[in-house]
Amino acid sequence: MGGPLRRRPVVGIGSDTLLLQAGRTPTDPAGLDALVAEHHAFCPDGIDQGLPAEEYRAGLAAQQPDRGVWAFWWD
C-alpha cells in the first residue's frame, strides 16, 4: 500500500482487527474513491460484509482530519 494507509500509527490490534489512526481524509470525490479502494484492497470484509461502499465513503468524509480511527476486521 502506497497511499493513505502507509505509515499510519496502530492504535489497537486484536486477533482479527486492526485500528489505525486516521490520516487526513481527502475532500475531493476522486480522492475519497481512491481511499475507499485502498481500504477495500487492504481489508475487503469491511465493505463486502459491512457497510455498502457509498455509506463507507460518506463515513470517511465525515471524519475530522487526523482525529478519527480507521477500523479493519477480518473473518
C-alpha positions, -999 to +999 in steps of 0.1 A: +000+000+000+015+033-010-014+056-002-030+069+030-027+036+049+011+038+047+027+047+080-005+052+099+001+046+137-015+015+151-039+024+180-053-011+185-048-047+174-067-079+180-067-114+166-089-103+137-089-065+140-066-036+133-072+001+143-051+027+127-051+064+135-069+080+106-049+102+082-062+133+066-092+123+046-093+136+010-122+161+004-125+156-034-146+128-048-117+112-067-095+112-035-123+096-015-129+070-041-091+062-041-092+059-003-122+036-003-105+014-030-073+013-008-093+003+023-111-024+003-079-037-012-064-040+023-095-053+040-124-063+017-145-076+046-152-041+059-170-032+027-181-066+013-196-077+046-201-043+063-214-010+051-222-005+014-193+014-003-213+046-005-220+046+032-184+037+040-173+066+018-197+090+035-184+079+069-148+086+059-157+120+045-174+129+078-144+122+100-125+151+115-090+154+100-064+134+119-089+127+148-106+095+137-097+058+136-098+035+107-111+001+118-103-030+098-116-065+106-113-100+090-133-132+095 
